[in-house]
Amino acid sequence: MIDRINENVVRLHHSVKMYGIPPINVYVLLGKEPALIDCGPDDPELFETFTQELREIGLVWKDIRHLIVTHTHVDHFGMAKRIRQATPLAIHVHPDDIPK
């Protein structure tokens, strides 16, 4: 579900198929260099849903320049590798979380 917070922030809100994981929120920061805050777990169906939702807000994966990972729980960074394969974005993560 797309929830426009304001003219520069869009929230993508979805339930996931992982037991015990609450619905996720991925934030899209619009502007000169669009960014994501978190990206959800690695799930091909969810990736396709995000692809469609990006189109609905006027973006494609190659428009996304940054992924900001708040912390390394699988429901916050699991899809990072799949997204990185779709676009050469920069991934920002705390130095202590780089090994994960």
Stockholm file with secondary structure:
# STOCKHOLM 1.0

chainA/1-100         MIDRINENVVRLHHSVKMYGIPPINVYVLLGKEPALIDCGPDDPELFETFTQELREIGLVWKDIRHLIVTHTHVDHFGMAKRIRQATPLAIHVHPDDIPK
#=GR chainA/1-100 SS CEEEEETTEEEEEECCSSTTCCCEEEEEECSSSCEEECCCSCCHHHHHHHHHHHHHTTCCGGGCCEEECSSCCHHHHTTHHHHHHHSCCEEECCGGGTTC
#=GC SS_cons         CEEEEETTEEEEEECCSSTTCCCEEEEEECSSSCEEECCCSCCHHHHHHHHHHHHHTTCCGGGCCEEECSSCCHHHHTTHHHHHHHSCCEEECCGGGTTC
//
